[in-house]
Amino acid sequence: MKRTISLFIIIFLLLNLLTGCWNRRELNELAITVAMAVDKSDEGYVVSTQVVTPGQVAAKQGGGQKSPVTLYQEKGDTVFEAIRRMTTGTARKLYFPHLRVLVISEELAEEGIGETLDFLSRDHELRTDFYIIIAKNTKAENVLKVTTGLEDIPANKLFSSLESSEKAWAPSMTVTLDELTADIVSEGIHPNLTGVHVIGENKKAGEMMENVQEIEADVKLKYGGMAVFKDDKLIGWLDERESKGVNYVLGKVKSTIGEVSCPEGNGKVGVEVIRTKADLKGKVEDGSPKGTIEIKLEGNVGDVQCKKLDLTKTKTIDELEKKSEKKLKEIIESTITTAQEDFKLDLFGFGEAIHRSNPDYWKKAKKDWDEKFTDMPIEVKVDVQIRRLGTIGNSPLEKIEGGD
């Protein structure tokens, strides 16, 4: 009995030794980094970091006397070297687990982002749930210099705005580090990233707190366009319509707005998309690959500009559904044409679908899959169901027209 008690005491004492905070870091020793931008330079890389100013954020002082964030910037032969060199100008070591956004310049993306992604994937401190975007027609560092409204911390604005845009407006897409890396190494699909623009002529004004103290800011950040990559290199851009088409095929459209013309041709009917489902399939027939895309969409009537449109009739709803199906089919087919003829790249994942359905064929075709994809026939099927008409029936425009 005494032996058992002694053994228990020894084990208890050893457990106490194992629970010490040997690698603890005090908050006042860290520089919380919420955004990072990477640009290309003659010497290698220019890395910019957006660091939270703890006292300013905690104080929530009225009038916005000081910026809630500080920008640090350094050059280096590698991204890692540039980050470590920042310690020569910061009072604290940069802390990256709270990173929200990574901005990569268009120039760097054209040369290749593989080395940047390698560092980010290796660093054990970095989580992989931050979003990656491409700065279009500007340096990546300029994106981090713009002060923003609604959100005190610009990185939070970039993060939240991209999430909201993806949920409510189809052309935008959130992509994390894991997702981007998986698409780059995959042999059956090529990655895409959302672009961000700095809107405004006086870029310097965007760095001042006065930029957000006016009703309309002089300089703004806005998402738009989708960057197309071949392996880790940017080769071109999709416009808003084509970006929406890609997201429909990938099944990433949660909600958006579509418009169809009125039966008489005057005005538009706005249809709010509330639910979508995409089914992409690839198969091999007679030794050649073929693809099919089936899109099922549910929507509500959200806006009616037609002066004569009786929404109480089933025939009217059927006509709106057919018009919506035709328009969405045109968007997707146009996007497929752009992918096959302009970029000559599989942006949708047909290669992965062929790999699943016919592994033997894929072993022979994967080396020159993009070339085979260029000539592959793809059938598009769209089914639209309109569920609700809103809180009113026919448009008030009909009564207004009748009273004239």
C-alpha positions as a Markdown table, in Angstrom:
| # | Residue | x | y | z |
|---|---|---|---|---|
| 1 | Met | 0.0 | 0.0 | 0.0 |
| 2 | Lys | 2.8 | 2.4 | 0.9 |
| 3 | Arg | 4.5 | 1.6 | -2.3 |
| 4 | Thr | 1.4 | 2.5 | -4.3 |
| 5 | Ile | 1.0 | 5.8 | -2.5 |
| 6 | Ser | 4.7 | 6.7 | -3.1 |
| 7 | Leu | 4.4 | 5.9 | -6.8 |
| 8 | Phe | 1.3 | 8.1 | -7.1 |
| 9 | Ile | 3.1 | 11.0 | -5.4 |
| 10 | Ile | 6.0 | 10.7 | -7.8 |
| 11 | Ile | 3.8 | 10.6 | -10.9 |
| 12 | Phe | 1.8 | 13.6 | -9.5 |
| 13 | Leu | 5.0 | 15.6 | -9.1 |
| 14 | Leu | 6.3 | 14.7 | -12.6 |
| 15 | Leu | 3.0 | 15.9 | -14.1 |
| 16 | Asn | 3.4 | 19.3 | -12.4 |
| 17 | Leu | 6.7 | 19.7 | -14.2 |
| 18 | Leu | 5.1 | 19.0 | -17.6 |
| 19 | Thr | 2.5 | 21.7 | -17.3 |
| 20 | Gly | 4.9 | 24.7 | -17.2 |
| 21 | Cys | 4.5 | 27.5 | -19.7 |
| 22 | Trp | 8.0 | 27.1 | -21.1 |
| 23 | Asn | 7.2 | 28.7 | -24.4 |
| 24 | Arg | 4.8 | 31.4 | -23.3 |
| 25 | Arg | 4.7 | 34.8 | -25.0 |
| 26 | Glu | 3.4 | 37.9 | -23.3 |
| 27 | Leu | 1.0 | 40.0 | -25.3 |
| 28 | Asn | 3.1 | 43.1 | -24.7 |
| 29 | Glu | 6.1 | 41.4 | -26.4 |
| 30 | Leu | 4.3 | 40.7 | -29.6 |
| 31 | Ala | 3.4 | 42.7 | -32.7 |
| 32 | Ile | 0.0 | 41.3 | -33.9 |
| 33 | Thr | 0.2 | 41.1 | -37.7 |
| 34 | Val | -3.1 | 41.1 | -39.5 |
| 35 | Ala | -2.1 | 41.7 | -43.1 |
| 36 | Met | 0.9 | 41.1 | -45.3 |
| 37 | Ala | 1.8 | 42.3 | -48.8 |
| 38 | Val | 4.5 | 40.9 | -51.0 |
| 39 | Asp | 6.0 | 42.9 | -53.9 |
| 40 | Lys | 8.9 | 42.1 | -56.3 |
| 41 | Ser | 12.1 | 44.2 | -56.2 |
| 42 | Asp | 15.4 | 44.1 | -58.0 |
| 43 | Glu | 17.0 | 42.7 | -54.8 |
| 44 | Gly | 14.3 | 40.0 | -54.3 |
| 45 | Tyr | 11.2 | 40.8 | -52.3 |
| 46 | Val | 9.6 | 43.8 | -50.6 |
| 47 | Val | 7.4 | 42.6 | -47.7 |
| 48 | Ser | 5.0 | 45.0 | -46.0 |
| 49 | Thr | 3.1 | 44.1 | -42.8 |
| 50 | Gln | 0.1 | 45.7 | -41.2 |
| 51 | Val | 0.5 | 45.6 | -37.4 |
| 52 | Val | -2.2 | 46.4 | -34.9 |
| 53 | Thr | -1.5 | 49.4 | -32.5 |
| 54 | Pro | -2.8 | 47.8 | -29.2 |
| 55 | Gly | -3.2 | 51.0 | -27.2 |
| 56 | Gln | -5.1 | 52.8 | -30.0 |
| 57 | Val | -7.5 | 49.9 | -30.6 |
| 58 | Ala | -8.2 | 49.3 | -26.9 |
| 59 | Ala | -8.7 | 53.0 | -26.1 |
| 60 | Lys | -11.3 | 53.6 | -28.9 |
| 61 | Gln | -10.6 | 57.3 | -28.7 |
| 62 | Gly | -13.1 | 59.6 | -30.4 |
| 63 | Gly | -12.1 | 61.5 | -33.4 |
| 64 | Gly | -9.6 | 58.9 | -34.7 |
| 65 | Gln | -6.5 | 60.9 | -33.7 |
| 66 | Lys | -4.1 | 58.1 | -34.5 |
| 67 | Ser | -4.1 | 55.1 | -36.9 |
| 68 | Pro | -5.1 | 51.8 | -35.3 |
| 69 | Val | -2.4 | 50.1 | -37.4 |
| 70 | Thr | 1.2 | 50.6 | -38.3 |
| 71 | Leu | 2.9 | 49.6 | -41.5 |
| 72 | Tyr | 6.4 | 48.0 | -41.5 |
| 73 | Gln | 8.3 | 47.3 | -44.6 |
| 74 | Glu | 11.7 | 45.6 | -45.5 |
| 75 | Lys | 13.5 | 44.1 | -48.5 |
| 76 | Gly | 15.2 | 40.7 | -48.6 |
| 77 | Asp | 16.4 | 38.0 | -50.9 |
| 78 | Thr | 13.6 | 35.9 | -49.5 |
| 79 | Val | 10.3 | 36.6 | -47.8 |
| 80 | Phe | 11.6 | 35.1 | -44.6 |
| 81 | Glu | 14.7 | 37.3 | -44.6 |
| 82 | Ala | 12.6 | 40.5 | -45.2 |
| 83 | Ile | 10.3 | 39.6 | -42.2 |
| 84 | Arg | 13.2 | 38.9 | -39.9 |
| 85 | Arg | 14.9 | 42.2 | -41.0 |
| 86 | Met | 11.8 | 44.1 | -39.8 |
| 87 | Thr | 13.0 | 43.5 | -36.3 |
| 88 | Thr | 15.5 | 46.2 | -36.8 |
| 89 | Gly | 12.7 | 48.7 | -36.9 |
| 90 | Thr | 10.0 | 47.2 | -34.7 |
| 91 | Ala | 10.1 | 47.1 | -30.9 |
| 92 | Arg | 8.5 | 43.6 | -31.0 |
| 93 | Lys | 8.7 | 40.4 | -33.0 |
| 94 | Leu | 6.0 | 40.0 | -35.6 |
| 95 | Tyr | 3.3 | 37.5 | -34.6 |
| 96 | Phe | 1.5 | 36.0 | -37.6 |
| 97 | Pro | -1.2 | 33.5 | -36.2 |
| 98 | His | -3.8 | 36.3 | -36.5 |
| 99 | Leu | -3.0 | 37.0 | -40.2 |
| 100 | Arg | -6.3 | 37.8 | -42.1 |
| 101 | Val | -5.2 | 38.7 | -45.6 |
| 102 | Leu | -2.2 | 38.2 | -47.9 |
| 103 | Val | -1.9 | 40.6 | -50.8 |
| 104 | Ile | 0.4 | 39.6 | -53.7 |
| 105 | Ser | 1.3 | 42.1 | -56.4 |
| 106 | Glu | 0.3 | 41.5 | -60.0 |
| 107 | Glu | 4.0 | 41.8 | -61.0 |
| 108 | Leu | 5.1 | 39.1 | -58.6 |
| 109 | Ala | 2.2 | 36.9 | -59.5 |
| 110 | Glu | 3.2 | 37.0 | -63.1 |
| 111 | Glu | 6.7 | 35.8 | -62.2 |
| 112 | Gly | 5.5 | 33.1 | -59.9 |
| 113 | Ile | 4.2 | 32.8 | -56.3 |
| 114 | Gly | 5.7 | 29.4 | -55.5 |
| 115 | Glu | 8.5 | 30.7 | -53.3 |
| 116 | Thr | 6.2 | 32.9 | -51.3 |
| 117 | Leu | 3.7 | 30.0 | -50.7 |
| 118 | Asp | 6.6 | 27.7 | -49.7 |
| 119 | Phe | 7.6 | 30.0 | -46.8 |
| 120 | Leu | 4.0 | 30.4 | -45.7 |
| 121 | Ser | 3.3 | 26.7 | -45.8 |
| 122 | Arg | 6.5 | 25.9 | -43.8 |
| 123 | Asp | 6.1 | 28.5 | -41.0 |
| 124 | His | 4.6 | 26.6 | -38.0 |
| 125 | Glu | 3.2 | 29.8 | -36.5 |
| 126 | Leu | 1.0 | 30.6 | -39.5 |
| 127 | Arg | -2.6 | 29.4 | -39.6 |
| 128 | Thr | -4.0 | 28.7 | -43.1 |
| 129 | Asp | -7.4 | 30.4 | -42.8 |
| 130 | Phe | -6.3 | 33.8 | -44.2 |
| 131 | Tyr | -7.4 | 34.9 | -47.6 |
| 132 | Ile | -5.1 | 35.4 | -50.6 |
| 133 | Ile | -5.8 | 38.2 | -53.1 |
| 134 | Ile | -4.0 | 39.9 | -56.0 |
| 135 | Ala | -3.4 | 43.6 | -56.2 |
| 136 | Lys | -4.3 | 44.7 | -59.7 |
| 137 | Asn | -2.7 | 47.6 | -61.4 |
| 138 | Thr | -0.9 | 48.7 | -58.2 |
| 139 | Lys | 1.7 | 47.5 | -55.8 |
| 140 | Ala | 0.5 | 45.2 | -53.0 |
| 141 | Glu | 1.9 | 47.6 | -50.4 |
| 142 | Asn | -0.5 | 50.3 | -51.6 |
| 143 | Val | -3.5 | 48.1 | -50.6 |
| 144 | Leu | -2.3 | 48.0 | -47.0 |
| 145 | Lys | -1.8 | 51.7 | -46.8 |
| 146 | Val | -5.5 | 52.6 | -47.4 |
| 147 | Thr | -7.5 | 53.6 | -44.4 |
| 148 | Thr | -11.0 | 52.2 | -44.3 |
| 149 | Gly | -14.4 | 53.0 | -42.9 |
| 150 | Leu | -16.8 | 50.7 | -40.9 |
| 151 | Glu | -13.8 | 48.6 | -39.9 |
| 152 | Asp | -11.0 | 50.4 | -37.9 |
| 153 | Ile | -8.4 | 47.8 | -39.0 |
| 154 | Pro | -8.1 | 47.8 | -42.8 |
| 155 | Ala | -7.2 | 44.0 | -42.8 |
| 156 | Asn | -10.5 | 43.2 | -41.2 |
| 157 | Lys | -12.3 | 45.3 | -43.8 |
| 158 | Leu | -10.5 | 43.3 | -46.6 |
| 159 | Phe | -11.4 | 40.0 | -44.9 |
| 160 | Ser | -15.0 | 40.8 | -44.1 |
| 161 | Ser | -15.7 | 42.5 | -47.5 |
| 162 | Leu | -14.4 | 39.5 | -49.4 |
| 163 | Glu | -16.6 | 37.1 | -47.4 |
| 164 | Ser | -19.6 | 39.3 | -47.8 |
| 165 | Ser | -19.0 | 39.8 | -51.5 |
| 166 | Glu | -18.7 | 36.0 | -52.0 |
| 167 | Lys | -22.0 | 35.4 | -50.2 |
| 168 | Ala | -24.0 | 38.1 | -51.9 |
| 169 | Trp | -22.3 | 38.8 | -55.2 |
| 170 | Ala | -21.1 | 35.8 | -57.3 |
| 171 | Pro | -17.9 | 37.1 | -59.1 |
| 172 | Ser | -15.8 | 37.2 | -55.8 |
| 173 | Met | -14.2 | 34.2 | -54.3 |
| 174 | Thr | -12.4 | 33.5 | -51.0 |
| 175 | Val | -9.3 | 31.3 | -51.3 |
| 176 | Thr | -7.2 | 30.1 | -48.4 |
| 177 | Leu | -3.6 | 28.9 | -48.4 |
| 178 | Asp | -4.5 | 25.3 | -48.3 |
| 179 | Glu | -7.0 | 25.7 | -51.2 |
| 180 | Leu | -4.6 | 27.6 | -53.4 |
| 181 | Thr | -1.8 | 25.1 | -52.8 |
| 182 | Ala | -4.0 | 22.2 | -53.5 |
| 183 | Asp | -5.1 | 23.7 | -56.9 |
| 184 | Ile | -1.6 | 24.6 | -57.9 |
| 185 | Val | -0.3 | 21.0 | -57.3 |
| 186 | Ser | -3.4 | 19.4 | -58.8 |
| 187 | Glu | -3.1 | 18.1 | -62.4 |
| 188 | Gly | -6.8 | 18.5 | -63.2 |
| 189 | Ile | -7.5 | 22.2 | -62.4 |
| 190 | His | -5.9 | 25.6 | -62.4 |
| 191 | Pro | -6.3 | 28.1 | -59.5 |
| 192 | Asn | -8.1 | 31.5 | -59.5 |
| 193 | Leu | -7.7 | 34.4 | -57.1 |
| 194 | Thr | -9.9 | 37.5 | -56.6 |
| 195 | Gly | -8.3 | 40.9 | -57.6 |
| 196 | Val | -8.4 | 44.0 | -55.4 |
| 197 | His | -8.2 | 47.6 | -56.8 |
| 198 | Val | -7.2 | 50.9 | -55.2 |
| 199 | Ile | -9.8 | 53.4 | -56.4 |
| 200 | Gly | -8.8 | 57.0 | -56.4 |
| 201 | Glu | -6.3 | 59.3 | -58.1 |
| 202 | Asn | -4.6 | 60.7 | -55.0 |
| 203 | Lys | -3.2 | 57.5 | -53.4 |
| 204 | Lys | -1.4 | 59.5 | -50.7 |
| 205 | Ala | -4.7 | 60.8 | -49.4 |
| 206 | Gly | -5.7 | 57.2 | -48.7 |
| 207 | Glu | -3.1 | 56.9 | -46.1 |
| 208 | Met | -4.5 | 59.7 | -44.0 |
| 209 | Met | -7.1 | 59.3 | -41.3 |
| 210 | Glu | -9.0 | 62.2 | -43.0 |
| 211 | Asn | -9.8 | 59.7 | -45.8 |
| 212 | Val | -12.4 | 58.0 | -43.6 |
| 213 | Gln | -13.7 | 61.2 | -41.9 |
| 214 | Glu | -15.6 | 62.3 | -45.0 |
| 215 | Ile | -18.9 | 61.0 | -46.3 |
| 216 | Glu | -17.2 | 59.8 | -49.5 |
| 217 | Ala | -13.6 | 58.7 | -49.1 |
| 218 | Asp | -11.1 | 59.9 | -51.7 |
| 219 | Val | -9.4 | 56.5 | -51.9 |
| 220 | Lys | -11.2 | 53.1 | -51.6 |
| 221 | Leu | -10.5 | 49.4 | -51.8 |
| 222 | Lys | -12.7 | 47.4 | -54.2 |
| 223 | Tyr | -12.7 | 43.8 | -55.3 |
| 224 | Gly | -13.1 | 43.0 | -59.0 |
| 225 | Gly | -12.0 | 40.5 | -61.6 |
| 226 | Met | -10.5 | 37.1 | -61.1 |
| 227 | Ala | -6.8 | 36.3 | -61.7 |
| 228 | Val | -6.1 | 33.1 | -63.8 |
| 229 | Phe | -3.1 | 31.1 | -62.9 |
| 230 | Lys | -1.2 | 28.4 | -64.8 |
| 231 | Asp | 0.7 | 26.5 | -62.2 |
| 232 | Asp | 2.0 | 29.3 | -59.9 |
| 233 | Lys | 2.1 | 32.1 | -62.5 |
| 234 | Leu | -0.6 | 34.6 | -63.3 |
| 235 | Ile | -1.4 | 34.6 | -67.0 |
| 236 | Gly | -4.5 | 36.8 | -67.3 |
| 237 | Trp | -7.8 | 38.1 | -65.9 |
| 238 | Leu | -11.4 | 37.2 | -66.1 |
| 239 | Asp | -14.0 | 40.0 | -66.1 |
| 240 | Glu | -17.0 | 40.2 | -63.8 |
| 241 | Arg | -19.3 | 38.2 | -66.0 |
| 242 | Glu | -16.7 | 35.4 | -66.6 |
| 243 | Ser | -15.8 | 35.3 | -62.9 |
| 244 | Lys | -19.4 | 34.7 | -62.1 |
| 245 | Gly | -19.5 | 31.9 | -64.7 |
| 246 | Val | -16.5 | 30.2 | -63.1 |
| 247 | Asn | -18.1 | 30.4 | -59.6 |
| 248 | Tyr | -21.4 | 28.9 | -60.9 |
| 249 | Val | -19.5 | 25.9 | -62.4 |
| 250 | Leu | -17.5 | 25.5 | -59.2 |
| 251 | Gly | -20.6 | 25.5 | -57.1 |
| 252 | Lys | -19.5 | 28.5 | -55.1 |
| 253 | Val | -22.4 | 30.9 | -55.8 |
| 254 | Lys | -24.4 | 31.3 | -52.6 |
| 255 | Ser | -26.5 | 34.3 | -53.6 |
| 256 | Thr | -26.4 | 36.9 | -56.3 |
| 257 | Ile | -28.7 | 39.0 | -58.6 |
| 258 | Gly | -29.5 | 38.2 | -62.2 |
| 259 | Glu | -31.6 | 40.2 | -64.6 |
| 260 | Val | -33.7 | 39.2 | -67.6 |
| 261 | Ser | -35.6 | 41.4 | -70.0 |
| 262 | Cys | -39.3 | 42.0 | -69.7 |
| 263 | Pro | -41.5 | 40.0 | -72.2 |
| 264 | Glu | -42.3 | 43.2 | -74.1 |
| 265 | Gly | -38.6 | 44.2 | -74.1 |
| 266 | Asn | -38.9 | 47.4 | -72.0 |
| 267 | Gly | -37.3 | 47.2 | -68.6 |
| 268 | Lys | -35.8 | 44.3 | -66.6 |
| 269 | Val | -36.8 | 41.8 | -64.0 |
| 270 | Gly | -34.4 | 41.2 | -61.2 |
| 271 | Val | -34.1 | 37.7 | -59.9 |
| 272 | Glu | -32.4 | 37.1 | -56.5 |
| 273 | Val | -30.6 | 33.8 | -56.5 |
| 274 | Ile | -31.1 | 32.1 | -53.1 |
| 275 | Arg | -29.7 | 28.6 | -53.7 |
| 276 | Thr | -27.6 | 26.9 | -56.3 |
| 277 | Lys | -26.2 | 23.4 | -56.9 |
| 278 | Ala | -23.6 | 22.5 | -59.5 |
| 279 | Asp | -22.8 | 19.1 | -60.8 |
| 280 | Leu | -19.7 | 18.8 | -63.0 |
| 281 | Lys | -19.0 | 15.5 | -64.7 |
| 282 | Gly | -16.3 | 14.2 | -67.1 |
| 283 | Lys | -16.3 | 11.0 | -69.1 |
| 284 | Val | -14.6 | 9.3 | -72.0 |
| 285 | Glu | -16.5 | 8.2 | -75.1 |
| 286 | Asp | -14.8 | 6.6 | -78.1 |
| 287 | Gly | -11.5 | 7.5 | -76.7 |
| 288 | Ser | -12.3 | 11.2 | -76.3 |
| 289 | Pro | -13.2 | 13.2 | -73.2 |
| 290 | Lys | -16.6 | 14.9 | -72.8 |
| 291 | Gly | -18.0 | 17.1 | -70.1 |
| 292 | Thr | -21.3 | 18.1 | -68.7 |
| 293 | Ile | -22.3 | 20.8 | -66.3 |
| 294 | Glu | -25.7 | 20.8 | -64.6 |
| 295 | Ile | -26.8 | 23.9 | -62.7 |
| 296 | Lys | -29.9 | 23.9 | -60.5 |
| 297 | Leu | -30.9 | 27.3 | -59.3 |
| 298 | Glu | -33.7 | 28.7 | -57.0 |
| 299 | Gly | -34.6 | 32.3 | -56.9 |
| 300 | Asn | -37.1 | 35.0 | -56.0 |
| 301 | Val | -38.4 | 37.9 | -58.0 |
| 302 | Gly | -36.7 | 40.9 | -56.4 |
| 303 | Asp | -37.2 | 43.8 | -58.8 |
| 304 | Val | -39.8 | 44.4 | -61.6 |
| 305 | Gln | -39.4 | 47.3 | -64.0 |
| 306 | Cys | -42.0 | 45.9 | -66.5 |
| 307 | Lys | -45.2 | 48.0 | -66.8 |
| 308 | Lys | -47.3 | 45.0 | -67.9 |
| 309 | Leu | -46.3 | 41.8 | -66.3 |
| 310 | Asp | -48.9 | 39.6 | -64.5 |
| 311 | Leu | -46.9 | 37.6 | -62.0 |
| 312 | Thr | -50.1 | 35.8 | -60.8 |
| 313 | Lys | -50.1 | 33.7 | -64.0 |
| 314 | Thr | -48.1 | 30.5 | -64.1 |
| 315 | Lys | -47.3 | 31.2 | -67.7 |
| 316 | Thr | -45.5 | 34.4 | -66.7 |
| 317 | Ile | -43.4 | 32.6 | -64.1 |
| 318 | Asp | -42.5 | 29.8 | -66.6 |
| 319 | Glu | -41.4 | 32.5 | -69.1 |
| 320 | Leu | -39.2 | 34.2 | -66.5 |
| 321 | Glu | -37.6 | 30.8 | -65.6 |
| 322 | Lys | -36.9 | 30.0 | -69.3 |
| 323 | Lys | -35.3 | 33.5 | -69.8 |
| 324 | Ser | -33.2 | 33.0 | -66.7 |
| 325 | Glu | -32.1 | 29.6 | -67.8 |
| 326 | Lys | -31.1 | 30.9 | -71.2 |
| 327 | Lys | -29.1 | 33.8 | -69.8 |
| 328 | Leu | -27.2 | 31.7 | -67.3 |
| 329 | Lys | -26.4 | 29.1 | -69.9 |
| 330 | Glu | -25.0 | 31.9 | -72.1 |
| 331 | Ile | -22.8 | 33.2 | -69.3 |
| 332 | Ile | -21.4 | 29.7 | -68.6 |
| 333 | Glu | -20.9 | 28.8 | -72.2 |
| 334 | Ser | -19.1 | 32.1 | -72.8 |
| 335 | Thr | -16.8 | 31.5 | -69.8 |
| 336 | Ile | -16.0 | 28.0 | -71.1 |
| 337 | Thr | -15.2 | 29.5 | -74.5 |
| 338 | Thr | -12.8 | 32.0 | -72.8 |
| 339 | Ala | -11.1 | 29.2 | -70.9 |
| 340 | Gln | -10.7 | 27.0 | -74.0 |
| 341 | Glu | -9.8 | 29.5 | -76.6 |
| 342 | Asp | -8.1 | 32.4 | -74.8 |
| 343 | Phe | -6.4 | 30.8 | -71.8 |
| 344 | Lys | -6.4 | 27.1 | -73.0 |
| 345 | Leu | -6.6 | 26.0 | -69.4 |
| 346 | Asp | -9.0 | 23.9 | -67.4 |
| 347 | Leu | -10.3 | 26.3 | -64.8 |
| 348 | Phe | -13.2 | 24.2 | -63.7 |
| 349 | Gly | -11.8 | 20.8 | -62.7 |
| 350 | Phe | -12.8 | 18.6 | -65.6 |
| 351 | Gly | -9.5 | 16.9 | -65.4 |
| 352 | Glu | -10.2 | 15.8 | -61.8 |
| 353 | Ala | -13.6 | 14.5 | -62.9 |
| 354 | Ile | -12.0 | 12.5 | -65.7 |
| 355 | His | -9.4 | 11.2 | -63.2 |
| 356 | Arg | -12.2 | 9.9 | -60.9 |
| 357 | Ser | -14.4 | 8.4 | -63.7 |
| 358 | Asn | -11.6 | 6.9 | -65.9 |
| 359 | Pro | -8.2 | 6.6 | -64.1 |
| 360 | Asp | -6.7 | 4.6 | -66.9 |
| 361 | Tyr | -7.4 | 7.2 | -69.5 |
| 362 | Trp | -6.2 | 9.9 | -67.1 |
| 363 | Lys | -2.8 | 8.3 | -66.8 |
| 364 | Lys | -2.2 | 8.8 | -70.5 |
| 365 | Ala | -3.9 | 12.2 | -70.9 |
| 366 | Lys | -2.7 | 14.1 | -67.8 |
| 367 | Lys | 0.6 | 15.2 | -69.3 |
| 368 | Asp | -1.2 | 17.2 | -72.1 |
| 369 | Trp | -4.6 | 17.6 | -70.4 |
| 370 | Asp | -5.0 | 21.3 | -71.1 |
| 371 | Glu | -4.5 | 20.7 | -74.8 |
| 372 | Lys | -7.2 | 18.0 | -74.8 |
| 373 | Phe | -9.5 | 20.2 | -72.7 |
| 374 | Thr | -9.3 | 22.9 | -75.4 |
| 375 | Asp | -11.1 | 20.6 | -77.9 |
| 376 | Met | -13.4 | 18.9 | -75.4 |
| 377 | Pro | -17.2 | 19.3 | -76.0 |
| 378 | Ile | -19.0 | 20.5 | -72.9 |
| 379 | Glu | -22.8 | 20.3 | -72.5 |
| 380 | Val | -24.4 | 22.9 | -70.2 |
| 381 | Lys | -27.8 | 22.2 | -68.6 |
| 382 | Val | -29.5 | 24.8 | -66.4 |
| 383 | Asp | -32.7 | 24.5 | -64.4 |
| 384 | Val | -34.2 | 27.6 | -62.8 |
| 385 | Gln | -37.1 | 27.5 | -60.3 |
| 386 | Ile | -38.6 | 30.8 | -59.1 |
| 387 | Arg | -40.0 | 30.3 | -55.6 |
| 388 | Arg | -41.3 | 33.7 | -54.3 |
| 389 | Leu | -42.6 | 36.9 | -55.8 |
| 390 | Gly | -41.9 | 39.2 | -52.9 |
| 391 | Thr | -44.4 | 41.0 | -50.6 |
| 392 | Ile | -46.4 | 42.4 | -53.5 |
| 393 | Gly | -47.9 | 40.8 | -56.6 |
| 394 | Asn | -47.9 | 42.9 | -59.8 |
| 395 | Ser | -45.7 | 45.9 | -60.1 |
| 396 | Pro | -47.1 | 49.4 | -59.1 |
| 397 | Leu | -45.8 | 50.5 | -62.5 |
| 398 | Glu | -48.9 | 48.9 | -64.1 |
| 399 | Lys | -51.3 | 51.1 | -62.1 |
| 400 | Ile | -49.1 | 54.2 | -62.7 |
| 401 | Glu | -49.2 | 53.4 | -66.4 |
| 402 | Gly | -53.0 | 52.9 | -66.3 |
| 403 | Gly | -53.5 | 56.2 | -64.7 |
| 404 | Asp | -51.6 | 58.2 | -67.3 |
